[in-house]
Amino acid sequence: MTQPPPPPNQPPQQGGGFGPPQDQQPAQPPQQQGGYGTPQPAQPPAAPPTPPQTPPAAPQTPPGPAAPPSLNKPSQSAPGYGYPQQPQAAAPTPPAPQTPPPPMPGQQPAPGYGYPQPGRPPTPPQPQPGYGYPGGPQAPYGQQPGYAYPPQTAPQPQTAPSSGGGRKVNPQVAIIVAAVVACALIIGSGVWYSHSKGGKDETASSAGPTGGGKGGDSPAGGGGSEKVPDNPASQVLFQVPMPPVTDDSSVSVNGSWLTDKVYAKTGVAEIVGYDPAKGTKQWSIPLPGPVCTASKYASADGKAAVVFEPAMPTKDKPSHGCSQVAGIDLTTGKKLWTQTAKNGDDLATFDNVTLSGGTVAAGGLDGGAAWDATSGKSLWAPKAADTCEDAGYGGGEKLVAVRKCGSYDNPVVHIQTIDPKSGKVFSDYKMSTGIDDAAIVSSNPLVVGADVGDTGNGSGVSDIFSIDNATGQLKAHISLSGDGYTETCDTLDEVENCHGLVAGNGKLYVSTAEHDGTGDHGRTNEIVAFDLATGKQTGQRADAGDGYTYTPLRMDGSNLIAYKRPPYDKGGQIVSIEGGSFKATTLLENPATRSVRDVETSMLPDHAEIIFAGGRLYMADTFARKPMAGEREYLAIGFGTR
């Protein structure tokens, strides 16, 4: 039975919750839990140390709107999907343990983080889409110009016939393959395929859509849609109490999404939609068992996906398996469909689910399966005879599969950009021998993280690979091994769960490790940028400031949106970092009241769900647990400047 993470060090709070008065909701009956035994995301780390009991007086956050009183606390005929492609040039050899990987041919090793490259001016902003957030004109609030290009109508050169991925083989492809092998070998590690074109499917992200704000006269830095408010001081909009948990275990409540009309959050065996400004409950979708994992993305028309157990855990059976996949309509608050996939005679279980191009794709140790996001129609499913399996998918603007072939102890990992509807492979990059797992940092630009030689110090990622979506060629290799950075990726269970890393504008933005500051508030860190074409640092660095620590969240056009975790006597901030100058502009600053700050700082950025859009910030936990005696805990909290 999963044990709960250590609770934050907070003093007992008296009285009711904080925030404006809420519509009274009936208390949920205690759920009889026997434990949540299925594979779950990693437990959140221990909360930060308790601040000084009697902190010295320090300047407080400028007064903004007053905080509320009483703050206390199927399948189309297509080439075999996923099998290893035609002979490829050797991928970069991974470094030996504890030894940074050698520089790529033609590259010089990058200096330590935060230092300019000799003779290399900062890279100007590129019109590259962000991590699930394309640049250029923005879609309506909570919606994004989309991802997943439909394939060309002309035949696509593909891999040799195989049974991989549960898709049938098109025999005509074999005629085409021979013609492209030579070209593939010349191009490099990846096999070249025709790049898809066409219209895009609009999407928004649970990581925070870039919907336009309603205050201020201009976007921050002119590169995004988030507006600079006249006064960034925020107030608590609402708070959601932690749902009841009857024993000492923690239960997964993974998943939150934001549209222009609803903020939706998973609870214990349910999904609830709240008014994004008031927090009043709009709808609830009951589920028969706990939520195992949820899609990081929601489509522009308000669709999302979850994986859940078919029944609640009991003492005799603490896990029923994460076998149920459902499509959710966030606008209407309805469950559109529920589907399963077979792995031989048993139901397949899934560790990951994502959304791209109108397709819901789920992956895990039993392989991958996909369904139409609206109808639930099966698009592909695993086959018992497969020798390869889709461990998971990265969604958003493109659909990318992390595919493993060979034995469990010595797999060969492929990164494949695929068509969301047919599963047809557009490009394939073969990871170096010895790399057992990989995580998708971004689907477009395609950026992948891996722990090479177990040098990631437990972070799950030591090296970053920038890959061309269209050709499958490696563009750049970036080493983040050592103690200089704080990025994390859960490569073992959830291939789309990276923190401290954002890709967009032709760059990779990384938060550095904490270090001593120059003032009296203790620790701080920076955000630095790497060029995704060369792998070298751009020389750009944004300093969090004494006592604050940075975590990059998402792109807003050519700007970067980042969260600043506060010191003990201030509230957290959301800032927009201009892509060229790296100038930071404050978009929101939370109250410094201790009861509010205690809740905010209990939601650590490396495991909490943080969404910022239109001047509003939403923070949510990913585990429900039984509060300690005399303490209050919250599932989610919303802040707003208007």
Secondary structure, DSSP 8 states (H G I E B T S, - for coil): --------------SS--SS-----------------S--------------SS----------S---SS------S---SSS--S----------TTS-----TT-----STT---TT-----------SS---SS--STT----B-----SS---------GGG----TTHHHHHHHHHHHHHHH-SEE------S--B-EEETT------SSSSSBGGGSSS-B--S--B-EEEEEEE-----SSS-EE---EEE-SS-EEEEETTEEEEE-TTT--EEEEEE-SS-EEEE-SEEETTSEEEEEE-SS---SS-S---S-EEEEEETTTTEEEEEE--EETTEE---SEEEEETTEEEEESTT--EEEETTT--EEE---TT-SEEEEEEE-SSSEEEEEEEE-SSSEEEEEEEE-TTT--EEEEEE--TT----EEEEETTEEEEE-GGG-STTSS-SEEEEE-TTT--EEEEEE--SSSB--EE-TTT-TT-EESEEEETTEEEEEB--EE-SSSS-EE-EEEEEETTT--EEEEEEE--TT-EEEEEEEETTEEEEEEE--TTS--EEEEE-TTT--EEEEEE----HHHHHHHHHS-TTTSEEEEETTEEEEE-SEE----TT---EEEEEEE--
